[in-house]
Amino acid sequence: MKINASRYVAESQDEGARLVIKTDRKELREQLKTIHLSAIPPSSVVVDAGCGVGIGSEIMLELLGRRHYPSKLYLLDLSEQRLADAKKRLAPFSSRIKIIAKKCDIVDIPLSADSVDFIFCRFVFEYLNSPKKVVNEFKRILKPGGRMVIGDLDTCAMAFYPIDPELYNHLKQLFKQIANPDYDIAVGRKLFSFVESSEMQKIHVYMLGHNVIHGNTSYSIKKNWEMKLDKIISYISKNKNDLGFELKHFKEQFLLFLDTPGLFSYTPYIMVEGTKE
Ligand SMILES: C[S@@+](CC[C@H](N)C(=O)[O-])C[C@H]1O[C@@H](n2cnc3c(N)ncnc32)[C@H](O)[C@@H]1O
């Protein structure tokens, strides 16, 4: 299968840096505890699917601890650069764990059937155009009794209070422009159905909040918004779409808005777990 990194709509030179800035390690730790990461057997074979720069894997290993380390950790991603960054990040663990980076599309994973104990896949489904095929692919590589967890956002960054109605309307228009088969901002609500239809067993759903703002918006949330808006604006400009308002002005206004005293915001983050019989 031809690998084409441009299918990842967020692709850019600084995507690795954006992932580092945006990742809230405390939040990620909570997510991994919520899905009972420590229940995976010691010496497991673990897959981090769409691993980015490997922060998810790093936190998994920290949480599991030496006595519970996997024997093998596969890092899968479309981007050679991010895989290299992930390998570098995980180098301190490499004397104890076999860490293997594979550049691939997770719709077609170069691993044998029935070979993996645990798959974690976070913030990737929003970018997939064949999400059900990917769940079936996860099922194929899992050992009987193996478990997968997929987690993603629902209606990404749309709940704010208070917000000026015009600013909100422009924000919605912006996101509408980038909604395409390669970017689904409401994929969170679909994850359960993807896993259900794959006939996995012991399905569990966990709901948490992501990027919860109450009062002070953190530097990482603001910086992530800035980088995200730059990408969205460049995408819209490239496609020469006229939204009837000035995009750069919108960006400035929106970043200022994030400092609104008393602002509350959240994005639902949904994780669905399934086990192969
Ligand atoms: C938003 S990042 C998430 C990274 C990491 N999982 C995390 O939680 O921080 C999405 C990653 O998935 C990768 N990706 C997107 N579509 C993919 C695909 N079809 N196959 C493999 N990797 C993919 C991208 O290259 C990117 O590194």
The ligand as an SDF file (V2000), in Angstrom:
LIG
                    3D

 27 29  0  0  0  0  0  0  0  0999 V2000
   -2.7700   14.4300   16.7100 C   0  0  0  0  0  0  0  0  0  0  0  0
   -1.4390   13.3070   16.5430 S   0  0  0  0  0  0  0  0  0  0  0  0
   -1.6510   12.3020   18.0100 C   0  0  0  0  0  0  0  0  0  0  0  0
   -0.3560   11.7460   18.5030 C   0  0  0  0  0  0  0  0  0  0  0  0
   -0.4470   10.9270   19.7710 C   0  0  0  0  0  0  0  0  0  0  0  0
   -1.2580    9.7400   19.6100 N   0  0  0  0  0  0  0  0  0  0  0  0
   -0.9630   11.7530   20.9230 C   0  0  0  0  0  0  0  0  0  0  0  0
   -1.9490   11.3670   21.5470 O   0  0  0  0  0  0  0  0  0  0  0  0
   -0.3550   12.7960   21.2160 O   0  0  0  0  0  0  0  0  0  0  0  0
   -1.9460   12.2040   15.2740 C   0  0  0  0  0  0  0  0  0  0  0  0
   -0.8110   11.3030   14.7840 C   0  0  0  0  0  0  0  0  0  0  0  0
   -1.3980   10.2410   14.0360 O   0  0  0  0  0  0  0  0  0  0  0  0
   -0.6520   10.0360   12.8520 C   0  0  0  0  0  0  0  0  0  0  0  0
   -1.5670    9.4770   11.8400 N   0  0  0  0  0  0  0  0  0  0  0  0
   -2.6330   10.0680   11.2850 C   0  0  0  0  0  0  0  0  0  0  0  0
   -3.2300    9.2370   10.4160 N   0  0  0  0  0  0  0  0  0  0  0  0
   -2.5140    8.0860   10.4250 C   0  0  0  0  0  0  0  0  0  0  0  0
   -2.6050    6.8590    9.7460 C   0  0  0  0  0  0  0  0  0  0  0  0
   -3.5790    6.6200    8.8700 N   0  0  0  0  0  0  0  0  0  0  0  0
   -1.6930    5.8980    9.9990 N   0  0  0  0  0  0  0  0  0  0  0  0
   -0.6760    6.1100   10.8830 C   0  0  0  0  0  0  0  0  0  0  0  0
   -0.5480    7.2660   11.5820 N   0  0  0  0  0  0  0  0  0  0  0  0
   -1.4420    8.2410   11.3520 C   0  0  0  0  0  0  0  0  0  0  0  0
   -0.1240   11.4140   12.4850 C   0  0  0  0  0  0  0  0  0  0  0  0
    1.0080   11.3230   11.6470 O   0  0  0  0  0  0  0  0  0  0  0  0
    0.1530   12.0170   13.8530 C   0  0  0  0  0  0  0  0  0  0  0  0
    1.4790   11.8050   14.2480 O   0  0  0  0  0  0  0  0  0  0  0  0
  1  2  1  0
  2  3  1  0
  2 10  1  0
  3  4  1  0
  4  5  1  0
  5  6  1  0
  5  7  1  0
  7  8  2  0
  7  9  1  0
 10 11  1  0
 11 12  1  0
 11 26  1  0
 12 13  1  0
 13 14  1  0
 13 24  1  0
 14 15  1  0
 14 23  1  0
 15 16  2  0
 16 17  1  0
 17 18  1  0
 17 23  2  0
 18 19  1  0
 18 20  2  0
 20 21  1  0
 21 22  2  0
 22 23  1  0
 24 25  1  0
 24 26  1  0
 26 27  1  0
M  CHG  2   2   1   9  -1
M  END
$$$$
